[in-house]
Amino acid sequence: MKESKKLPELTLEELIKKKNQIKGAAMGLGIVMVIAVIALVVLAMRTENYALITISLGGAVAFLPIFISLSQINTEIKSRSNI
């Protein structure tokens, strides 16, 4: 398996490419999550099982690792642009 480099080891171009890849993945996951939330809310209303609404909104936790990774990459890019 290919080992991934740590952020300080990447070049600025690689950081920007990685940032764009992660943003694309976040947008794709976001679209899927919005569709899933809408479907679960509709299903909850039809079956009167309102616990499904809570479950659908709890899925937002899946975005935490993506946002943390984006934040770290943005911090690294900013630190390099100040040099």
C-alpha positions in Angstrom: 0.0 0.0 0.0 1.1 3.5 -0.7 1.7 5.5 2.4 0.2 9.0 2.4 2.5 11.9 3.1 1.9 14.2 6.0 0.8 17.7 5.2 4.1 19.4 6.0 5.8 17.0 3.5 3.5 18.0 0.6 4.3 20.8 -1.9 1.9 23.7 -2.2 0.6 22.4 -5.5 -0.1 19.0 -3.9 -1.9 20.7 -1.0 -4.1 22.6 -3.4 -4.9 19.5 -5.4 -5.7 17.6 -2.2 -8.0 20.4 -1.0 -9.9 20.4 -4.3 -10.3 16.6 -4.1 -11.6 16.8 -0.5 -14.0 19.6 -1.4 -15.3 17.6 -4.3 -15.9 14.6 -2.1 -17.6 16.8 0.5 -19.9 18.2 -2.1 -20.8 14.7 -3.4 -21.4 13.4 0.1 -23.4 16.6 0.8 -25.7 16.0 -2.1 -26.3 12.4 -1.1 -26.9 13.4 2.5 -29.5 16.0 1.5 -31.4 13.4 -0.6 -31.2 10.9 2.2 -32.5 13.4 4.8 -35.4 14.4 2.5 -36.2 10.7 1.9 -36.1 9.9 5.6 -38.2 12.9 6.6 -40.9 11.9 4.0 -40.7 8.3 5.2 -41.0 9.4 8.8 -44.1 11.5 8.1 -45.8 8.7 6.1 -45.1 6.0 8.8 -45.4 8.4 11.7 -42.1 7.1 13.0 -40.5 10.4 14.0 -37.3 8.8 15.3 -36.2 8.6 11.6 -35.9 12.4 11.6 -33.5 12.3 14.5 -31.5 9.6 12.7 -31.4 11.6 9.5 -30.1 14.7 11.2 -27.5 12.7 13.1 -25.9 11.8 9.9 -24.3 15.2 9.8 -21.6 13.8 12.0 -20.1 12.1 8.9 -18.9 15.6 7.8 -16.7 16.2 10.8 -13.6 14.4 9.5 -14.0 16.1 6.2 -14.2 19.6 7.8 -11.3 18.9 10.1 -9.1 17.7 7.2 -10.1 20.8 5.1 -9.3 23.1 8.1 -5.8 21.5 8.5 -5.1 21.9 4.8 -6.2 25.5 4.8 -4.0 26.2 7.8 -1.0 24.6 6.1 -1.6 26.6 2.9 -1.9 29.9 4.8 1.3 29.2 6.8 3.2 28.6 3.6 1.8 31.7 1.8 3.0 33.9 4.7 6.6 32.7 4.3 
